[in-house]
Amino acid sequence: MSFIMVKHIRKTFKVPIKTEGIIGSLKSFFNRKYRYIKAIDDISFSIKKGEIVGYIGPNGAGKSTTIKILSGILNPDSGSVKINNLIPNVDRKKYVKNIGAVFGQKSQLWWDIPAIDSFNLLKDIYKIDDNEYKKTLNELIDLLNLKDILNIPVRLLSLGNRMKCEIAASLIHKPQVLFLDEPTIGLDAVSKKMVRDFIKKINRQNNVTVILTTHDMKDIESLCKRIILIGKGKILYDGSISKLKKKYDYLRKITIETKDKIDIKRNYIVKEKKFDNKIEFTIDIRQIEINEFIKLLSSKISIIDIDIESSNIDDLIIKLYEEFEI
Amino acid sequence: MLYFKYFKIHTKCELEYKMSFIMSFISQFFVFFGYYFTIISLFSKFSNIKGFTVYEVLLTFGIIQFGFAFCETFFRGLDKFDDLIVYGNFDRLLLRPRNILMQAFCEQISLIKLSRLLQSIIVLIITLINIDITFSIDKIITLIFMLISSVLIFLSIFILTASYCFFTVKGLEVRNILTDGSKHMAQYPIGIFKKGFVTFFTFIIPFGFVNYYPLLYLLGKSDNKLLIISPLITVIYLIPSIAIFYKGIKKYSSTGS
């Protein structure tokens, strides 16, 4: 039995059409015209307990809308959502006790006072009993190394430390599902790594199911075994990253430096660029192994230097977006 | 109770900026005395308005100010509700396992506005000392009912105008017609106005039951004992306001605006 079940959800938004200029604004003020945008168009998936799923797609693909529907903020026009056998719009209070959410661009901490005060308030909001709360809090302090930052007003914290507190705040009530909407946005490399490590730890130790949206493919690579790619409100891919790589990541750039002249035409060479004494080949590794290609080259010319560009998940995603025209 | 925990936190936040807090508190305290001076100077020219003396008018004035300042202090979250919707922070309330309306109250609590409440209490005390009423138990009860109903009616209006944000997103000025506009009128005994206004303040926004009809009893202008409990009519006003608020939440979660 799946822990999270999403079945055929759809959501359409009514957006007023804006016309330019003052006269246009006036016109639309009195006679507003609308167009309908399908933010989500028949999405279904299921997630097992303890999974970390990367939910990716370009801006405006419907990521946030899905997260909002899953967390019970929005009702879908049709279709159903179930988490732990609870339905969000039937019993909101019970349902939201199961979930924690961090929206990278919004804060749930009180800006002017130390994070610990916010945590204490959350304890009362979620009606957590004292011992339970102390235990969870200490766990989080250890895991996240919060000891020194808990008593500083949040507005004085660095973005990385704030995000740590933000995530801790969403875990105070021990939710079984954690939604992270761009948790690493705006963080530096060190903080990003810290946040990723923490998500991993929480997932492993408490078996928290994590759904993560991000534009940072490193997040995805280091955290998620499974990704769901959406575009224009539809699911384009749902599966493991390694499979995705096999399927779409078949081009390699090989740059060689040589003084010799070479002219080879093969159909596995997708692109060939020459500059100075360097040649850049883009080859299709489904048709020839890199090893074979280099052998072929070295039989014809002397190679001074060689560089093989390793695959980059960002390029892969760009390629995917292009392929699906999203 | 959760409200008091919020109250503690809001207080802590405001006290983070000590100097700013003190200055705002003092300025709020003095600025709104201007209102009272207007009335006093008005009465230095006329000894009464349609049979109401200066202290009688100050009493109605103080009662309205009390209710308004009370709601502005303790339910300010509703007053600033449009911010919550516009910046998308309302989502946060939906994510928490607590009553939404209660959370909305708690969103903002303004201690600075407490100075205005304090001021209205001072004015009420001065007025009650000087006013020509012999107080009996039923008159004290009437007065307490008046104060409670003043809070209730502003609470209803606050909830109503907050609900309005669900339908238009931005609060706009409609709120002010309801709160500020009618507040300014209702600060006077509404009997002094033309009949249309009296009807408006009786049936549309029942300010009349807050500080006019019971006032008649208080001042001995009427002997009808029903007037003692007439302020409680404002409770009825609260119910549809809450219903509309919840309708607004439903709309919000289906449109996400």
Contacts between the chains, C-beta under 8 A, distances in Angstrom:
chain1	res1	chain2	res2	distance
A	13	B	255	7.4
A	13	B	256	6.9
A	14	B	255	7.1
A	65	B	256	7.6
A	68	B	91	7.1
A	68	B	256	6.8
A	71	B	95	6.1
A	72	B	94	6.7
A	72	B	95	7.5
A	73	B	91	4.9
A	73	B	94	4.8
A	73	B	95	6.9
A	73	B	253	6.5
A	73	B	256	7.6
A	74	B	253	5.6
A	74	B	254	7.5
A	74	B	256	5.0
A	75	B	253	5.0
A	75	B	254	5.2
A	77	B	254	8.0
A	89	B	253	7.3
A	92	B	94	7.3
A	92	B	97	7.7
A	93	B	97	4.1
A	93	B	98	7.2
A	94	B	97	7.2
A	96	B	94	7.6
A	96	B	95	5.4
A	96	B	96	6.3
A	96	B	97	5.2
A	97	B	97	5.0
A	99	B	95	7.3
A	101	B	95	5.8
A	103	B	91	7.6
A	106	B	88	6.6
A	106	B	89	6.7
A	106	B	91	7.7
A	106	B	92	7.3
A	108	B	92	5.7
A	110	B	9	6.2
A	110	B	13	6.2
A	111	B	13	7.8
A	112	B	12	7.8
A	112	B	13	4.3
A	112	B	16	4.5
A	112	B	17	7.7
A	113	B	9	6.7
A	113	B	12	5.3
A	113	B	13	5.7
A	113	B	16	6.7
A	117	B	9	6.0
A	117	B	12	6.6
A	118	B	9	7.9
A	120	B	5	7.8
A	121	B	5	5.7
A	121	B	6	7.0
A	121	B	9	5.7
A	124	B	2	5.5
A	124	B	5	4.9
A	125	B	2	6.7
A	125	B	96	5.5
A	125	B	97	7.5
A	125	B	98	5.9
A	126	B	96	7.6
A	126	B	97	6.5
A	127	B	97	7.9
A	153	B	16	6.9
